[in-house]
Amino acid sequence: MKKNNKGFTLLEIMIAIAIIVLLIGVLIPIYFKYRENAKEAMDASNVKSRCDAIMIAAANGNADEVDRTVKLTQKKSGWQYDTVSVSLSFVSEVCGEPEGNGTAWIEYDEETGRTVVHFDDEPVPTASGIGVIN
């Protein structure tokens, strides 16, 4: 009598599932690490873009009309990667560390062109607008 062995045994299926679970367990933390890195890079890019918009508006004489706040998307507080500090190297000064889901605000001095990005506290309203250096 001939046996018909057309399939996998229970042991083979369990080993395949164990290998898949192990691979998923290794890859998920790497995925979230790169996702947070992308959020930090996006936050730094958004801050740079807002600074550029403020400088262009200042050159046109309407810097007070530009929103000076940027909503941050990163989940962890502080910069987790060194590449972000290079992205913000164009700024005159960076005050504080970003908070997870926090806000950054930008000061700009039209006379000197000095740009300061604040992560540590709330903007202070001034006579000439929020976040303008007197």
TATADA-V825503 format. One record per residue. N is the residue number from 1. RES is the residue in one small letter. OMEGA is omega in whole degrees, 0 to 359 (none if undefined). NEAR is the number of other ideal C-beta (glycine too) atoms within 12 Angstrom. Layout:
n;res;omega;near
N;RES;OMEGA;NEAR
N;RES;OMEGA;NEAR
This chain:
n;res;omega;near
1;m;184;3
2;k;179;5
3;k;179;6
4;n;181;6
5;n;181;8
6;k;179;7
7;g;181;9
8;f;176;12
9;t;179;11
10;l;180;10
11;l;179;10
12;e;179;13
13;i;179;13
14;m;178;13
15;i;179;14
16;a;178;15
17;i;178;15
18;a;178;14
19;i;179;14
20;i;179;14
21;v;178;14
22;l;179;13
23;l;178;14
24;i;179;14
25;g;178;13
26;v;187;13
27;l;183;14
28;i;178;14
29;p;178;12
30;i;178;14
31;y;181;15
32;f;176;15
33;k;180;18
34;y;177;16
35;r;177;19
36;e;177;26
37;n;179;24
38;a;179;21
39;k;178;27
40;e;179;34
41;a;178;27
42;m;178;21
43;d;179;37
44;a;178;36
45;s;178;24
46;n;177;29
47;v;179;40
48;k;179;27
49;s;179;21
50;r;176;33
51;c;178;37
52;d;179;20
53;a;179;24
54;i;180;39
55;m;178;27
56;i;178;17
57;a;178;23
58;a;178;30
59;a;178;15
60;n;176;14
61;g;180;11
62;n;181;15
63;a;182;31
64;d;182;21
65;e;183;16
66;v;176;29
67;d;185;22
68;r;179;36
69;t;178;23
70;v;177;32
71;k;182;20
72;l;182;34
73;t;183;25
74;q;183;33
75;k;183;21
76;k;177;24
77;s;181;18
78;g;176;22
79;w;181;30
80;q;186;26
81;y;183;21
82;d;184;15
83;t;182;16
84;v;181;34
85;s;176;20
86;v;180;16
87;s;182;25
88;l;183;33
89;s;180;18
90;f;184;23
91;v;179;30
92;s;183;21
93;e;175;22
94;v;182;28
95;c;176;22
96;g;179;21
97;e;180;24
98;p;175;35
99;e;176;23
100;g;183;21
101;n;182;15
102;g;181;26
103;t;172;30
104;a;174;43
105;w;191;36
106;i;171;43
107;e;177;36
108;y;177;39
109;d;184;22
110;e;182;24
111;e;184;12
112;t;183;15
113;g;182;19
114;r;180;22
115;t;179;35
116;v;177;32
117;v;181;40
118;h;172;32
119;f;194;33
120;d;182;20
121;d;183;17
122;e;177;18
123;p;180;26
124;v;178;18
125;p;177;14
126;t;180;16
127;a;183;10
128;s;177;19
129;g;182;26
130;i;173;25
131;g;178;34
132;v;179;29
133;i;178;28
134;n;none;16
